[in-house]
Amino acid sequence: MSLGWGLRGYIGGGPLGAMIPGAMLALALCLLLGRGGKPWSCAVAAAFGAVGIGFGGQMTYGQTIGLTLVPETAAWGLLGLTLKGAVWGLLGGAVIAIGLQGPQTLARANRVASLALILGCALGWRLINEPRLGYFSDPVNKPRAEIWAGLILAAAAYLAVHRNRVASYFAWTSAIGGGLGFGIGGAIHAWGRTSGLPAPIDWWKIMEFVFGAMFGAALGYAAWKHRERIATVDEDPARLHWFALCALAPLGIAAEEKLPFRFSYTVVGAMLLPFAALNARFAWQCAITMTYAAFAFDFLESRKDWDQTLLWLAVCWTSAGVLYLVDRKRTQPYFLFLFLTWAAVADSHLKSWLPPFAWQSPASWAHATVEVVFTLFAIGVTFMASRIPGAKLVADSK
């Protein structure tokens, strides 16, 4: 999850970018839980992981980190980062836990839970965040609209509907991991930036790696602790045709960008979850293809000087190719996990090394070290995944 979080900070950002570590983490957990030969349960878990972690990506924290760099506001800023990390873990952990338990659990209350999630988020945002009760951004210079309280009520509503003890354990465990990870990572970043000490990579990126490591470790511990209780039947419910559902992915990306309210991704993600539970082939597309399309679109936006028509065609055609590849490889979770990992790393390299590139900028050269770290992490992830017993199993197509 450290790798996914570092990539999210460079090739994504926002909730769509946060789907990268979410999908990677969920698939890694599935392989570690021995589900290499259970593609349908992996598909649902991956979709719920991508969307569940994506919810937290709606929180703004750049100005909160800025508060940690000023002695007078450092404590408040660190409190805000700890709270936001905990909120990220609370909702993300709950959604991932439900996804790991498979369609048989989801069918009971999933649509009601999604609606409750939206309503809880809207209520918390309206009552607490909009009037700035407990505000952790800059109140003077371009103040940002926060949503942490909305996500707390969203998590509470989601857990209340599901009444799932495993999900509650995941939620609180990952809340602790996320809170400590963002708080400690933010403290390291503030110390490094204010001390002026040189670092092999950017202090901000170190903060992201620390956050991802502690967040992922908490979720890994929760999954190991409940490894017997989250065993799942490998069955694709297939209540709706998967190809007809695929139109929801681009619509979801567009809606997240264009809807005129603060919690747009909450609506998009809550809409996707029930459909992912209704068809595992669509769940793969939600987890992998939608995530790919989001960071491909981010690359397009980073190249304003290029021919935008050609870039749009490239994004559309490569996304279509990924859609085809994902469906062809839908019985191979191991392959899809590595594909997403290396596709994201490759996108990061393309974003760094294709023109325009500020070769004379020290910051650009510093990022070259980050690309080396990304690549080493990806090699390490590939090696470790290959050592998991049963990870490379290929299930029969259904």
KEDRENMI-920740 format. One record per residue (C-alpha): residue number from 1; x, y, z. Coordinates in pm, 1 decimal, decimal comma. Layout:
<num NUM&u X&v Y&w Z>
...
***
This chain:
<num 1&u 0,0&v 0,0&w 0,0>
<num 2&u 302,4&v 229,1&w 38,8>
<num 3&u 365,9&v 194,8&w -333,6>
<num 4&u 1,6&v 255,8&w -418,9>
<num 5&u -11,8&v 560,6&w -195,8>
<num 6&u 304,7&v 707,4&w -341,0>
<num 7&u 169,8&v 655,0&w -692,4>
<num 8&u -163,0&v 806,1&w -595,2>
<num 9&u 14,7&v 1125,5&w -491,7>
<num 10&u 179,2&v 1158,1&w -832,7>
<num 11&u -43,7&v 1008,0&w -1103,9>
<num 12&u -383,7&v 1054,1&w -948,0>
<num 13&u -484,2&v 1267,1&w -656,9>
<num 14&u -837,1&v 1303,6&w -528,5>
<num 15&u -1072,9&v 1009,2&w -484,7>
<num 16&u -1008,3&v 860,4&w -828,3>
<num 17&u -636,4&v 847,4&w -756,2>
<num 18&u -701,5&v 686,6&w -417,6>
<num 19&u -857,6&v 392,5&w -601,5>
<num 20&u -502,6&v 284,5&w -695,7>
<num 21&u -386,6&v 182,2&w -345,5>
<num 22&u -738,2&v 60,3&w -263,9>
<num 23&u -749,6&v -190,6&w -550,4>
<num 24&u -387,6&v -295,3&w -498,2>
<num 25&u -436,1&v -350,1&w -124,9>
<num 26&u -757,1&v -550,4&w -166,6>
<num 27&u -600,7&v -777,2&w -428,1>
<num 28&u -289,9&v -826,7&w -216,1>
<num 29&u -511,3&v -931,4&w 75,8>
<num 30&u -698,6&v -1174,2&w -149,3>
<num 31&u -374,7&v -1340,4&w -260,5>
<num 32&u -249,4&v -1361,8&w 98,2>
<num 33&u -582,5&v -1514,5&w 202,8>
<num 34&u -534,7&v -1791,0&w -53,8>
<num 35&u -790,7&v -1668,7&w -305,8>
<num 36&u -567,4&v -1692,2&w -612,3>
<num 37&u -806,3&v -1948,7&w -757,3>
<num 38&u -1121,7&v -1760,8&w -655,5>
<num 39&u -1149,2&v -1484,3&w -916,7>
<num 40&u -1506,5&v -1381,3&w -846,5>
<num 41&u -1454,2&v -1316,0&w -478,7>
<num 42&u -1131,3&v -1132,2&w -568,8>
<num 43&u -1320,4&v -916,9&w -818,6>
<num 44&u -1578,5&v -799,5&w -566,5>
<num 45&u -1311,3&v -738,9&w -301,6>
<num 46&u -1099,4&v -537,1&w -546,9>
<num 47&u -1393,4&v -317,6&w -648,1>
<num 48&u -1489,7&v -253,3&w -287,6>
<num 49&u -1126,5&v -184,6&w -200,0>
<num 50&u -1085,9&v 67,4&w -481,8>
<num 51&u -1409,7&v 250,2&w -401,9>
<num 52&u -1372,5&v 221,8&w -23,9>
<num 53&u -1030,0&v 385,0&w -16,8>
<num 54&u -1145,7&v 626,7&w -285,9>
<num 55&u -1404,1&v 773,2&w -46,1>
<num 56&u -1129,0&v 915,7&w 175,7>
<num 57&u -967,2&v 1083,2&w -125,0>
<num 58&u -1237,3&v 1349,7&w -106,2>
<num 59&u -1071,9&v 1499,9&w 202,4>
<num 60&u -850,8&v 1802,0&w 150,3>
<num 61&u -526,9&v 1799,0&w 348,9>
<num 62&u -269,1&v 2012,7&w 166,4>
<num 63&u -345,3&v 2317,7&w 380,3>
<num 64&u -360,4&v 2096,8&w 690,2>
<num 65&u -4,4&v 1986,5&w 618,0>
<num 66&u 83,2&v 2353,3&w 573,2>
<num 67&u -37,0&v 2420,9&w 928,6>
<num 68&u 215,8&v 2168,2&w 1061,0>
<num 69&u 504,0&v 2375,9&w 923,0>
<num 70&u 422,9&v 2677,5&w 1141,8>
<num 71&u 501,7&v 2645,2&w 1515,6>
<num 72&u 183,8&v 2826,4&w 1624,8>
<num 73&u -44,3&v 2589,3&w 1431,4>
<num 74&u 166,2&v 2270,7&w 1420,4>
<num 75&u -25,7&v 2085,9&w 1692,3>
<num 76&u -362,2&v 2168,7&w 1533,0>
<num 77&u -235,3&v 2060,7&w 1193,7>
<num 78&u -107,4&v 1727,7&w 1327,2>
<num 79&u -438,9&v 1670,9&w 1504,0>
<num 80&u -616,7&v 1733,4&w 1175,0>
<num 81&u -392,6&v 1489,9&w 985,5>
<num 82&u -441,1&v 1222,8&w 1251,1>
<num 83&u -817,7&v 1270,3&w 1241,6>
<num 84&u -832,3&v 1261,0&w 862,2>
<num 85&u -614,0&v 950,9&w 847,0>
<num 86&u -839,9&v 782,1&w 1101,8>
<num 87&u -1150,8&v 878,4&w 903,7>
<num 88&u -992,2&v 742,1&w 586,3>
<num 89&u -932,9&v 412,8&w 764,5>
<num 90&u -1273,2&v 400,1&w 931,8>
<num 91&u -1480,6&v 412,8&w 614,6>
<num 92&u -1227,0&v 241,1&w 390,6>
<num 93&u -1182,6&v -47,6&w 632,5>
<num 94&u -1557,1&v -100,0&w 666,9>
<num 95&u -1613,3&v -113,6&w 290,8>
<num 96&u -1313,2&v -341,5&w 228,4>
<num 97&u -1430,7&v -583,7&w 498,2>
<num 98&u -1774,4&v -613,2&w 340,7>
<num 99&u -1616,9&v -669,7&w -1,5>
<num 100&u -1387,4&v -941,9&w 131,8>
<num 101&u -1687,8&v -1134,0&w 262,5>
<num 102&u -1832,2&v -1169,6&w -83,7>
<num 103&u -2168,1&v -1138,3&w -260,5>
<num 104&u -2348,6&v -1363,5&w -13,4>
<num 105&u -2294,0&v -1098,0&w 255,0>
<num 106&u -2348,5&v -805,3&w 21,6>
<num 107&u -2686,5&v -919,9&w -103,2>
<num 108&u -2847,8&v -875,8&w 235,9>
<num 109&u -2822,0&v -502,0&w 280,6>
<num 110&u -2592,0&v -351,5&w 21,5>
<num 111&u -2831,7&v -116,7&w -156,2>
<num 112&u -2970,9&v 18,8&w 169,8>
<num 113&u -2617,8&v 57,5&w 307,0>
<num 114&u -2511,1&v 257,2&w 1,5>
<num 115&u -2806,8&v 491,5&w 39,2>
<num 116&u -2733,8&v 530,7&w 410,8>
<num 117&u -2370,8&v 607,9&w 326,4>
<num 118&u -2475,7&v 893,4&w 97,7>
<num 119&u -2724,5&v 1036,6&w 345,7>
<num 120&u -2478,0&v 1012,6&w 634,6>
<num 121&u -2209,7&v 1191,0&w 434,3>
<num 122&u -2448,7&v 1468,0&w 330,2>
<num 123&u -2567,8&v 1516,8&w 688,3>
<num 124&u -2220,8&v 1531,2&w 843,4>
<num 125&u -2094,7&v 1768,0&w 576,6>
<num 126&u -2395,5&v 1997,4&w 612,6>
<num 127&u -2402,0&v 2009,3&w 994,0>
<num 128&u -2030,4&v 2013,5&w 1077,2>
<num 129&u -1803,6&v 2069,3&w 778,5>
<num 130&u -1994,6&v 2340,6&w 595,6>
<num 131&u -2018,5&v 2568,0&w 905,7>
<num 132&u -1649,9&v 2486,0&w 972,9>
<num 133&u -1688,2&v 2329,7&w 1314,8>
<num 134&u -1344,9&v 2178,7&w 1370,5>
<num 135&u -1175,3&v 2331,1&w 1067,4>
<num 136&u -827,8&v 2203,4&w 976,1>
<num 137&u -747,4&v 2409,4&w 666,4>
<num 138&u -640,2&v 2770,2&w 613,9>
<num 139&u -939,5&v 2988,4&w 710,3>
<num 140&u -798,2&v 3298,7&w 535,9>
<num 141&u -599,8&v 3211,0&w 223,2>
<num 142&u -815,9&v 3019,1&w -23,7>
<num 143&u -1002,6&v 2820,3&w 244,2>
<num 144&u -1085,7&v 2466,2&w 141,1>
<num 145&u -1418,6&v 2291,9&w 195,9>
<num 146&u -1366,3&v 1993,8&w 425,9>
<num 147&u -1564,4&v 1670,9&w 444,5>
<num 148&u -1410,2&v 1459,5&w 723,6>
<num 149&u -1725,6&v 1476,0&w 940,4>
<num 150&u -1940,8&v 1370,8&w 648,8>
<num 151&u -1726,5&v 1060,2&w 602,5>
<num 152&u -1747,9&v 976,1&w 973,9>
<num 153&u -2127,3&v 975,5&w 960,0>
<num 154&u -2112,9&v 787,3&w 630,2>
<num 155&u -1905,6&v 513,2&w 797,7>
<num 156&u -2139,4&v 503,7&w 1097,9>
<num 157&u -2445,3&v 471,3&w 874,5>
<num 158&u -2281,2&v 204,1&w 657,4>
<num 159&u -2181,6&v -5,1&w 959,1>
<num 160&u -2521,2&v 41,3&w 1123,6>
<num 161&u -2703,1&v -100,8&w 821,4>
<num 162&u -2470,3&v -396,5&w 770,5>
<num 163&u -2440,2&v -484,6&w 1141,5>
<num 164&u -2130,4&v -685,9&w 1056,2>
<num 165&u -1884,5&v -748,9&w 1340,7>
<num 166&u -1594,8&v -822,1&w 1107,0>
<num 167&u -1654,1&v -493,2&w 924,1>
<num 168&u -1659,4&v -306,8&w 1256,2>
<num 169&u -1327,7&v -464,8&w 1355,5>
<num 170&u -1173,0&v -374,8&w 1019,0>
<num 171&u -1305,3&v -19,5&w 1047,9>
<num 172&u -1163,6&v 50,6&w 1393,6>
<num 173&u -834,1&v -126,8&w 1329,2>
<num 174&u -770,0&v 60,0&w 1006,5>
<num 175&u -883,9&v 384,4&w 1171,7>
<num 176&u -602,5&v 339,4&w 1422,6>
<num 177&u -353,8&v 250,7&w 1148,0>
<num 178&u -462,4&v 536,1&w 923,6>
<num 179&u -463,7&v 788,6&w 1206,5>
<num 180&u -117,3&v 691,9&w 1328,8>
<num 181&u 14,4&v 669,6&w 974,4>
<num 182&u -99,0&v 1016,6&w 867,4>
<num 183&u -11,7&v 1171,1&w 1202,7>
<num 184&u 337,9&v 1020,6&w 1221,8>
<num 185&u 400,1&v 1070,7&w 851,0>
<num 186&u 290,5&v 1434,3&w 882,3>
<num 187&u 520,9&v 1485,4&w 1181,1>
<num 188&u 816,0&v 1339,4&w 988,4>
<num 189&u 735,7&v 1564,0&w 692,8>
<num 190&u 711,7&v 1873,8&w 912,8>
<num 191&u 1034,6&v 1789,7&w 1094,4>
<num 192&u 1222,1&v 1727,4&w 770,4>
<num 193&u 1092,2&v 2038,7&w 597,2>
<num 194&u 1151,3&v 2275,8&w 889,2>
<num 195&u 1493,1&v 2132,3&w 979,2>
<num 196&u 1621,9&v 2177,5&w 627,9>
<num 197&u 1785,2&v 1834,5&w 635,3>
<num 198&u 1840,3&v 1675,6&w 293,7>
<num 199&u 1653,3&v 1354,4&w 218,0>
<num 200&u 1706,3&v 1090,7&w -51,5>
<num 201&u 1349,0&v 1153,6&w -168,0>
<num 202&u 1103,3&v 1434,8&w -109,3>
<num 203&u 976,7&v 1461,8&w 251,4>
<num 204&u 619,1&v 1472,1&w 121,8>
<num 205&u 670,2&v 1138,1&w -50,6>
<num 206&u 818,7&v 993,5&w 268,2>
<num 207&u 500,7&v 1102,1&w 446,7>
<num 208&u 289,9&v 919,4&w 186,3>
<num 209&u 497,5&v 603,3&w 216,1>
<num 210&u 465,8&v 605,5&w 596,3>
<num 211&u 90,6&v 662,3&w 578,1>
<num 212&u 44,8&v 383,2&w 325,5>
<num 213&u 261,9&v 140,1&w 522,0>
<num 214&u 81,2&v 186,1&w 853,8>
<num 215&u -264,2&v 195,6&w 695,5>
<num 216&u -192,4&v -119,4&w 495,0>
<num 217&u -39,5&v -297,2&w 794,6>
<num 218&u -354,0&v -234,1&w 999,3>
<num 219&u -577,2&v -376,6&w 726,6>
<num 220&u -341,6&v -671,4&w 682,9>
<num 221&u -358,5&v -745,0&w 1055,4>
<num 222&u -738,8&v -728,1&w 1053,5>
<num 223&u -754,3&v -966,4&w 756,4>
<num 224&u -513,8&v -1211,9&w 921,0>
<num 225&u -705,6&v -1194,1&w 1248,7>
<num 226&u -1031,3&v -1284,1&w 1071,6>
<num 227&u -888,0&v -1507,4&w 799,4>
<num 228&u -1123,5&v -1792,4&w 890,8>
<num 229&u -1433,1&v -1576,1&w 923,3>
<num 230&u -1395,2&v -1402,5&w 586,2>
<num 231&u -1371,1&v -1719,8&w 379,5>
<num 232&u -1605,6&v -1676,0&w 85,5>
<num 233&u -1784,0&v -1881,2&w -178,2>
<num 234&u -1639,7&v -1813,6&w -524,6>
<num 235&u -1954,4&v -1738,7&w -716,7>
<num 236&u -2038,5&v -1471,1&w -968,0>
<num 237&u -2397,5&v -1360,1&w -893,1>
<num 238&u -2430,5&v -1224,5&w -1250,4>
<num 239&u -2772,3&v -1071,6&w -1191,3>
<num 240&u -2705,3&v -804,3&w -1453,2>
<num 241&u -2505,9&v -822,4&w -1776,5>
<num 242&u -2153,2&v -701,4&w -1711,1>
<num 243&u -2097,6&v -525,9&w -2045,5>
<num 244&u -2409,3&v -311,6&w -2006,7>
<num 245&u -2281,4&v -204,9&w -1665,4>
<num 246&u -1942,5&v -92,6&w -1801,4>
<num 247&u -2091,1&v 238,7&w -1912,2>
<num 248&u -2112,6&v 325,0&w -1541,1>
<num 249&u -1733,5&v 355,1&w -1514,1>
<num 250&u -1679,4&v 650,3&w -1753,3>
<num 251&u -2002,6&v 805,7&w -1629,2>
<num 252&u -1867,3&v 775,4&w -1275,7>
<num 253&u -1540,5&v 949,2&w -1366,1>
<num 254&u -1729,6&v 1229,7&w -1541,4>
<num 255&u -1976,4&v 1264,4&w -1254,7>
<num 256&u -1698,7&v 1288,1&w -996,3>
<num 257&u -1542,1&v 1569,8&w -1196,6>
<num 258&u -1862,7&v 1758,5&w -1279,7>
<num 259&u -2123,5&v 1712,6&w -1006,0>
<num 260&u -2167,1&v 2049,3&w -832,5>
<num 261&u -2156,2&v 1932,2&w -469,9>
<num 262&u -1875,7&v 1852,6&w -228,0>
<num 263&u -1940,0&v 1481,5&w -184,4>
<num 264&u -1976,1&v 1388,7&w -551,7>
<num 265&u -1754,3&v 1081,1&w -525,2>
<num 266&u -1959,5&v 956,0&w -230,4>
<num 267&u -2257,9&v 940,5&w -465,5>
<num 268&u -2052,8&v 784,4&w -746,2>
<num 269&u -1886,3&v 524,9&w -525,2>
<num 270&u -2203,6&v 431,9&w -339,3>
<num 271&u -2373,0&v 386,7&w -677,3>
<num 272&u -2097,9&v 155,7&w -803,8>
<num 273&u -2084,5&v -75,5&w -500,8>
<num 274&u -2424,9&v -247,6&w -543,7>
<num 275&u -2360,9&v -302,1&w -914,6>
<num 276&u -2016,4&v -447,4&w -845,6>
<num 277&u -2186,4&v -689,8&w -608,1>
<num 278&u -2436,3&v -786,9&w -879,8>
<num 279&u -2177,3&v -892,8&w -1136,4>
<num 280&u -1817,0&v -987,6&w -1067,7>
<num 281&u -1707,2&v -929,8&w -1428,3>
<num 282&u -1817,9&v -569,9&w -1390,4>
<num 283&u -1645,3&v -557,6&w -1050,7>
<num 284&u -1314,3&v -631,0&w -1225,3>
<num 285&u -1379,1&v -343,1&w -1464,2>
<num 286&u -1463,0&v -110,8&w -1175,8>
<num 287&u -1145,0&v -206,0&w -987,4>
<num 288&u -894,4&v -218,5&w -1274,0>
<num 289&u -1025,7&v -45,3&w -1587,8>
<num 290&u -1186,1&v 250,9&w -1410,9>
<num 291&u -872,1&v 298,8&w -1201,5>
<num 292&u -654,7&v 281,6&w -1514,0>
<num 293&u -877,3&v 525,8&w -1702,2>
<num 294&u -858,0&v 771,0&w -1411,7>
<num 295&u -478,2&v 787,8&w -1404,3>
<num 296&u -463,0&v 788,4&w -1785,6>
<num 297&u -692,7&v 1092,3&w -1778,8>
<num 298&u -460,3&v 1250,6&w -1522,1>
<num 299&u -173,5&v 1206,2&w -1770,0>
<num 300&u -382,7&v 1377,6&w -2036,6>
<num 301&u -442,5&v 1673,8&w -1806,2>
<num 302&u -69,3&v 1701,3&w -1735,3>
<num 303&u 11,0&v 1752,3&w -2103,6>
<num 304&u -176,8&v 2068,0&w -2198,8>
<num 305&u 76,0&v 2147,1&w -2473,4>
<num 306&u 17,1&v 1820,3&w -2656,4>
<num 307&u -252,7&v 1760,0&w -2916,7>
<num 308&u -556,6&v 1703,7&w -2696,1>
<num 309&u -751,8&v 1517,4&w -2964,3>
<num 310&u -477,2&v 1259,0&w -3001,0>
<num 311&u -444,8&v 1228,8&w -2624,7>
<num 312&u -818,7&v 1174,2&w -2586,2>
<num 313&u -807,8&v 904,6&w -2852,6>
<num 314&u -511,7&v 742,0&w -2676,9>
<num 315&u -690,8&v 740,7&w -2341,8>
<num 316&u -1010,0&v 600,5&w -2494,2>
<num 317&u -840,4&v 330,9&w -2701,6>
<num 318&u -601,6&v 217,7&w -2431,2>
<num 319&u -888,5&v 207,7&w -2180,8>
<num 320&u -1086,6&v -5,2&w -2424,8>
<num 321&u -784,0&v -231,9&w -2459,5>
<num 322&u -757,0&v -261,0&w -2081,5>
<num 323&u -1129,6&v -344,2&w -2063,0>
<num 324&u -1077,8&v -628,0&w -2311,5>
<num 325&u -762,4&v -753,4&w -2137,0>
<num 326&u -923,6&v -747,0&w -1792,3>
<num 327&u -1219,2&v -951,2&w -1909,7>
<num 328&u -995,2&v -1201,8&w -2087,0>
<num 329&u -784,8&v -1240,2&w -1771,5>
<num 330&u -1076,8&v -1227,7&w -1529,1>
<num 331&u -992,1&v -1572,1&w -1389,9>
<num 332&u -635,5&v -1467,8&w -1301,4>
<num 333&u -628,1&v -1234,3&w -997,4>
<num 334&u -248,7&v -1265,8&w -973,5>
<num 335&u -204,4&v -1135,5&w -1327,2>
<num 336&u -450,7&v -849,6&w -1277,1>
<num 337&u -281,6&v -745,8&w -951,8>
<num 338&u 56,9&v -723,1&w -1123,9>
<num 339&u -94,4&v -558,0&w -1430,8>
<num 340&u -243,6&v -276,0&w -1225,0>
<num 341&u 79,4&v -234,8&w -1028,6>
<num 342&u 304,8&v -211,2&w -1333,4>
<num 343&u 58,3&v -7,5&w -1541,6>
<num 344&u 54,9&v 255,9&w -1266,4>
<num 345&u 435,3&v 252,3&w -1236,3>
<num 346&u 470,3&v 278,7&w -1615,7>
<num 347&u 229,4&v 574,3&w -1621,2>
<num 348&u 439,6&v 740,8&w -1352,7>
<num 349&u 753,3&v 700,5&w -1564,4>
<num 350&u 578,1&v 835,3&w -1873,7>
<num 351&u 456,2&v 1136,0&w -1677,8>
<num 352&u 810,4&v 1200,3&w -1553,0>
<num 353&u 1019,9&v 1140,7&w -1862,7>
<num 354&u 807,8&v 1249,3&w -2158,0>
<num 355&u 827,5&v 1618,5&w -2255,1>
<num 356&u 778,2&v 1881,5&w -2136,2>
<num 357&u 1041,7&v 1800,5&w -1874,1>
<num 358&u 1215,6&v 2067,4&w -1667,7>
<num 359&u 1562,9&v 1917,0&w -1691,4>
<num 360&u 1722,4&v 2210,6&w -1511,9>
<num 361&u 1484,2&v 2197,0&w -1215,9>
<num 362&u 1628,3&v 2047,1&w -894,9>
<num 363&u 1278,8&v 1929,0&w -802,9>
<num 364&u 1258,6&v 1733,3&w -1128,3>
<num 365&u 1587,5&v 1561,2&w -1061,7>
<num 366&u 1475,2&v 1484,0&w -705,9>
<num 367&u 1168,6&v 1310,6&w -846,3>
<num 368&u 1394,7&v 1084,2&w -1051,4>
<num 369&u 1488,6&v 920,1&w -720,8>
<num 370&u 1120,9&v 866,7&w -645,1>
<num 371&u 1078,0&v 686,4&w -977,9>
<num 372&u 1364,1&v 455,1&w -880,9>
<num 373&u 1188,7&v 385,3&w -549,1>
<num 374&u 858,7&v 317,2&w -727,6>
<num 375&u 1032,5&v 67,6&w -956,1>
<num 376&u 1213,5&v -106,8&w -670,5>
<num 377&u 888,3&v -128,5&w -474,5>
<num 378&u 711,0&v -278,8&w -776,5>
<num 379&u 989,3&v -535,8&w -823,1>
<num 380&u 964,2&v -623,7&w -454,2>
<num 381&u 584,8&v -654,3&w -473,5>
<num 382&u 615,5&v -879,6&w -779,4>
<num 383&u 868,8&v -1103,9&w -606,2>
<num 384&u 665,6&v -1132,1&w -286,1>
<num 385&u 342,9&v -1202,4&w -475,3>
<num 386&u 515,6&v -1479,4&w -671,0>
<num 387&u 614,2&v -1646,0&w -341,5>
<num 388&u 257,0&v -1668,8&w -207,1>
<num 389&u 136,6&v -2030,2&w -225,6>
<num 390&u -146,4&v -2068,4&w -473,4>
<num 391&u -128,4&v -1707,0&w -594,2>
<num 392&u -84,8&v -1805,8&w -959,7>
<num 393&u -382,4&v -2041,5&w -972,8>
<num 394&u -606,4&v -1988,8&w -1275,1>
<num 395&u -973,5&v -2070,2&w -1231,8>
<num 396&u -1194,7&v -2208,8&w -1505,3>
<num 397&u -1399,0&v -1950,2&w -1695,1>
<num 398&u -1767,0&v -1940,8&w -1606,1>
***
